[in-house]
Amino acid sequence: MFGGKQLFAFIGGGAAGAAQSLTSATTIHTWTVPFRCIPLRFGFTITTATVSNVNISVTCTGAGGTTGNCGTLTIPTAVDAGKAYYEDTDVGATVWTTSLDEGEQIVVAVATAAGGGGAAGAGVPWLLVEINPDRPANNSSMVAG
């Protein structure tokens, strides 16, 4: 509970929760949204130190751009393991999607990969959400009887 609201986290990772490499610009994780929710914070926890000559950019968006943006992170060069980088929905210039619907897919991708020569690092993406149940305010198909 946070501020009286029940929150849930989607945690990324490969087989058995393995960390995802930041070596190349590619999709590193996909979530299928299990219930209607509002994204609150997108993050990436570093598990292997990053020593690179460029800042790494990690994005969280809807598959095929259908659900909008859920955050863009910039992970600076020379980051130690154990750091968690995140972006909240209500700060920064990023325009976040207002709601995610059941069955939609969210894709986490490395947009700018680690620069040559150094260790690329690795980590686990995560998305913190709040349940957003159907109600007349967000579902025009609901009509009071």
N, C-alpha and C positions, 0 to 999 in steps of 0.2 A: 504494500500500500504506500502511496505517495500522495500527500495532500488529500487523503480520503478516496483516492482513485486506485483501482486495481490495475496494475501494469503487467505487461508480458514482454518477454524478450525473445526475438528470433536470433539464434546463435548459429553462425556459419561454421564451416570446416569440412574437410574431406572425410574419408573413411575414419571412423572412430574419433571424430573431432580434430583431425590433423590440421595443422596450420596451412594456410595458402601462401604460395610464393608470390613475391612482388617483382619477379624477374622480367615478365613480358606483359605487354598491353593485351589483355584478354579477359574474358569472363572468368571469375574465380569462384562464384557461388550463386545459386538461385534458390529462392524461397517461394513456396506456394502459400498464399495467405489463407489461413484456416478459418478466419472470421472477420467480419467488418471491423475495421480499426482505424485509428488516427496515428500516424507515425509521429513520435516525439523527439527521438534522438537516434542518429545513425553514428556508429563508431567502428573502430578497428583497433584491436589490441595487438601490439607487437610481441611476438614470441621469440623471434630471432633477430638480433641486432641488425640494423640497416646502415651500411656504409656505402654511400652512393654519391655521385657528383651532380645529381639533380634531385629536386623535390619530387616525390612520388604522389600522384593524384589517384584517388580511389573514388568511384562513383557508385551510387545506389539509385537505380531507376527501374521503372516498370519495363517488363519485357516488351520489346518493340516500341517503347515510348508510349504505351497505351495508358499507363497510370501516373505519368508525371515523374517528377524528381523527388527523391527521398534524401538527398544530401550529397555533397561532394567534399571530400577531405583532402587536405594537402599534408603529407607526411614529410617533414623536413629531412635533410641529410643527417647522417650520423646519429641515429636514434637507438637508444638502448632497449633491450628486451624488457617487457613489463610496463611499458608506457601504453596508455589508451588514448587515442585521438578520437574526438567526436565533434558533431555539429548538432545543435538544437534546432527545432523547427522555427523558433521565433527570433533567431539572430542571423546576421550575415545577409548577403545579397542573394543567396540561393532561394528560388521560389519552390517551396515544397508542395507536394500533392496534399490536399486536405483530407482525403480519406482513401483507404484501401478496401476493396471489396473482396469477399470470400471467393477464392478460386483464381484471383489475379496472381501473376508472378512478379517477383521483385528480383532484379539482377544486380549483383555486385561485380564491378569490373575494375581492373587496373587501367586507367586512361593514359597515364604517363608512367612508364616503367622506370625502374632503377637505372641509372647511368652506367656506362661501361667501366670495367676495372674493379669495382668494389663488390662487396657482398650485397645482394639485393634485399635480404631480410624476408621475413614471413610473419603472418599473424592470422587472427581470426576476426571476421566481420560480425557485427551484431546490429540489431535494430530494435529499439525500445518502442512499444506501442501501447495505446490505451484502447480498450474495447469501445466501439461506437455502435451500439445496437440500433436496429431500425426503430424509428419513431416518426411521427408526422413531420417534424422539422427537417428530416433528411431523407424522407421517402414520400414522394408525391402520390404514391399508390395507396397510402394509408389514409382512410377517410373515417371520421368519427360517425357513429351510427345513431 
